[in-house]
Every structure is written in structure tokens, then in C-alpha cells.
């Protein structure tokens, strides 16, 4: 049973978000990501989700929804959080230290592994990829290094984003290699196409 706030959020979600993220918020590859993915909801902070709704993601298909006001955005957050399966670890991830690594090695790994879905400069769908725009300021300014590292390592179940660490990882990246990729991604924030 949804709370009153989540019910209001569900209505606002259907009116404003479902056209891209689908009625059930599972997203649509090549158009919009899943917002009810268990790993996303476990790793993303309320501030990250609300800030993304409020500000949108410049130079992507995600427009700002600041006109919904804080209460409307909190309602959408409550609706999304009603799909939570795992405990939220965002505070722990966001408090992790920044990545330290070699951006040149990270760039090589990014181009070998990440660019296939996210585009050579992280433009995502805009560049014909099936992954989101992870090289743009709208994402990089809100995402902590811990959030990015967890996503690269674990992936997101029921999406095309697979994990890239460990024996079951697609590339079995080491922790240092993941840090190198994150350091490289941070260099994309100010770059133009």
C-alpha cells in the first residue's frame, strides 16, 4: 500500500515521467533508464534523485521538472522509493573518498568497455548508445565517486548495465581499474564534443 505522498507522486510520475520511463518506471533502453532498478534505488541518494528530477540533465532528453515544486518532487521520490528492495547505502557510498588513478589508463578502459553503450564521450543515447549519458555535467556533478564505482562494479540487474568486477564481472576489473575509469570520467565533464 502506497503512502499518501507516494500516491500523489505516482500520479505526478504518470503525468510527467511515464512517457519516457514507462508506466512502471522500468525505463526503455535507448530512451530512458529504469528508476525502479534495485541497485539504483539502493545506491542513489534522495538528493541525487531529487536533484536530477528538479534540474534534468542538460544536453539529454531529460528536461528539468522544477515546476513540480519540492513537494511534488518528494512525492515522485516516495513513489520510486516504494519499489525499494535492498537497504539504501547511498550515505556510505557518497562518503567514500574520491577516486585516485590514472586518467590515461581509465580512458583506454572506458573506450574499450564503456563507450560501446555510453558513447565515446559518454553522451549515451545521443550518440546512438543504449546506455545513459554518464559523461555530462548533469550526471557527473550529482554522482559521487562511490556511486559510480558501485555501479561499475555491481551493474544494475534487469538492465543492460552489467557488473564489471569480480569473477562474474564482464571484464573482471580491479578496484584500481575502476578508479582509473572514474578519474577519466571526471575529465569528460568540461569537454565539448
C-alpha positions, 0 to 999 in steps of 0.5 A: 500500500502506497503512502499518501505522498507516494500516491500523489507522486505516482500520479505526478510520475504518470503525468510527467515521467511515464512517457519516457520511463514507462508506466512502471518506471522500468525505463526503455533502453535507448530512451530512458533508464529504469528508476525502479532498478534495485541497485539504483534505488539502493545506491542513489541518494534522495538528493541525487534523485531529487536533484536530477528530477528538479534540474534534468540533465542538460544536453539529454532528453531529460528536461528539468521538472522544477515546476513540480515544486519540492513537494511534488518532487518528494512525492515522485521520490516516495513513489520510486522509493516504494519499489525499494528492495535492498537497504539504501547505502547511498550515505556510505557510498557518497562518503567514500573518498574520491577516486585516485588513478590514472586518467590515461589508463581509465580512458583506454578502459572506458573506450574499450568497455564503456563507450560501446553503450555510453558513447565515446564521450559518454553522451549515451543515447545521443550518440546512438548508445543504449546506455545513459549519458554518464559523461555530462555535467548533469550526471557527473556533478550529482554522482559521487565517486562511490556511486559510480564505482558501485555501479561499475562494479555491481551493474544494475540487474534487469538492465543492460548495465552489467557488473564489471568486477569480480569473477562474474564481472564482464571484464573482471576489473580491479578496484584500481581499474575502476578508479582509473575509469572514474578519474577519466570520467571526471575529465569528460565533464568540461569537454565539448564534443 
